[in-house]
Amino acid sequence: MFPRRTTKPVKIGGVTVGGGAPIVVQSMTKTDTRDVPATVRQIRELEECGCELVRLAVPDQEAVEALKDIKSQARVPLIADIHFDYRLALGALESGVAGLRLNPGNIGDADKVAAVARAAKERGVPIRIGVNAGSLPKHVAAGMKEGELAPRMVDVALEQVRLLESLDFDLIKISLKAFDVPSTIQAYRLMAEKVSYPLHLGITESGPFRSGVVRSSVGLGILLYQGIGDTIRVSLTAPPSEEVIAGYEILKSLNLREKGPVLVSCPSCGRVEVELMGLVQAVEQKLAGMTRPVKVAVMGCVVNGPGEARDADVGLACGKGRGVIFRKGEPVRTVEEKDFLPALMAEIEAV
Ligand code: SF4
């Protein structure tokens, strides 16, 4: 792993992004923001699975009005996602949001951007400059040749950074999202060389659950491995809680965050002599929602079983119709196949 890039921290409510703080996992509600009960319900679900920042689309004045009510019921800091109309950004700030995501380029003339920057600064509210490949200004997107997407996205973002800096505003985060993974990686790497503002990572519109998780994991994983990234959002056409769970799994796989259990399980093969897949699914279900960072291994046979089981907090190495349970590296008991699940869970509870 490369050392993490040094960035200037910003505070979004009580959550620090950048400056060496743990990488923050965030998501976005998918309800109509004007529907306060539905939005609050979804925020609650996100809070329960560990989402640390929640962004909401604020497309009109009615959504701005709803924000105050939503905010009074949310524990997690809220970020308003604004496009085109600077009055919505001002209204969102008045409602007490902890962050803004906007694209100063589509807010219009400098006076309007200055009004937003002034109001955000007064409240200590950071602004994320969010550049997406799909919504580049027409003159930037026109005539783009292969390989030019990343530098053009960076140029657009830098122009907006300079605009905010010229207004004496530096509570800035930046994102440079594209569906294309190599372009996204290139864009973030270029930006990381140019500024020290914290970076919000994402692969935009990454798709439905399965392909989206893979695409996001590859893109975010490469950047995170290179020390780039201060907060992440996995964008999926799926319930937002799945985005949060996937985000933590990405960070856990690089040892960047601890969150709940880690389940090690072998793929099984012709050597297995127990019903392993059903067992692993059952263990996974039982572990869902557990918050303790416990490492559990469920292994099919003696080839790799004892080694992985020893290495976990609680491990099961199966044999023919029975298995050995390890706790903290030591074998503690032998159990029959029918007792695998309750025996494993009892050890996990006890560890
Ligand atoms: S641990 Fe055993 S059963 Fe599992 S994949 Fe390896 S060899 Fe096959």
Residues whose N, C-alpha, C, O or C-beta is under 5 A from the ligand:
A	BS01	SF4	C266 P267 S268 C269 R271 V272 M299 G300 C301 V302 V303 N304 G305
